[in-house]
Amino acid sequence: MWGNCTNGVVVGYLFLLRNEVRKKSNNIMPVREMSNKNSIKQHYKKLTLLIISVDGAARKPT
């Protein structure tokens, strides 16, 4: 039950985050865009690992 709840929250957060990233990337100069995309990818990787660890911890029976 907890796993499903956290998944919903995380998906909502990711959706909002993606929208924010899109808004910002539209305003960024093309020169800076490549480095910015890489940092966004890094951020997503970290976030994904965090989500997996949190979700795994939530699913483990105590």
C-alpha positions as CSV (number, residue, x, y, z in Angstrom):
1,M,0.0,0.0,0.0
2,W,2.7,2.5,0.9
3,G,4.6,1.6,-2.3
4,N,1.7,2.7,-4.4
5,C,1.2,5.9,-2.5
6,T,4.8,6.9,-2.8
7,N,4.8,6.0,-6.5
8,G,1.9,8.4,-7.1
9,V,3.6,11.2,-5.2
10,V,6.9,10.6,-7.1
11,V,5.2,10.5,-10.5
12,G,3.5,13.8,-9.7
13,Y,6.7,15.4,-8.6
14,L,8.6,14.2,-11.7
15,F,5.8,15.5,-13.9
16,L,6.0,19.0,-12.2
17,L,9.8,18.9,-12.3
18,R,9.8,18.1,-16.1
19,N,7.5,21.0,-16.7
20,E,9.7,23.3,-14.8
21,V,12.8,22.1,-16.7
22,R,11.0,22.7,-20.0
23,K,10.0,26.2,-19.0
24,K,13.6,27.0,-18.0
25,S,15.2,25.3,-21.0
26,N,13.1,27.5,-23.3
27,N,14.6,30.6,-21.7
28,I,18.2,29.4,-21.8
29,M,20.6,30.5,-24.5
30,P,21.5,27.7,-27.0
31,V,25.2,27.8,-26.0
32,R,24.4,26.9,-22.4
33,E,21.7,24.4,-23.4
34,M,24.0,21.4,-23.8
35,S,25.7,21.7,-20.5
36,N,22.3,22.3,-18.9
37,K,20.8,19.2,-20.4
38,N,23.7,17.2,-19.0
39,S,23.1,18.5,-15.5
40,I,19.4,17.8,-15.9
41,K,20.2,14.2,-16.9
42,Q,22.5,13.9,-13.8
43,H,19.7,15.3,-11.6
44,Y,17.2,12.7,-13.0
45,K,19.7,9.9,-12.4
46,K,20.2,10.9,-8.8
47,L,16.5,11.3,-8.4
48,T,15.7,7.9,-9.9
49,L,18.3,6.2,-7.6
50,L,16.7,8.0,-4.6
51,I,13.2,7.0,-5.7
52,I,14.3,3.3,-6.1
53,S,16.0,3.3,-2.7
54,V,13.0,4.9,-1.0
55,D,10.5,2.7,-2.8
56,G,12.6,-0.4,-2.0
57,A,12.7,0.6,1.7
58,A,8.9,1.2,1.7
59,R,8.2,-2.2,0.2
60,K,10.5,-4.2,2.5
61,P,8.6,-5.9,5.3
62,T,9.9,-4.6,8.7
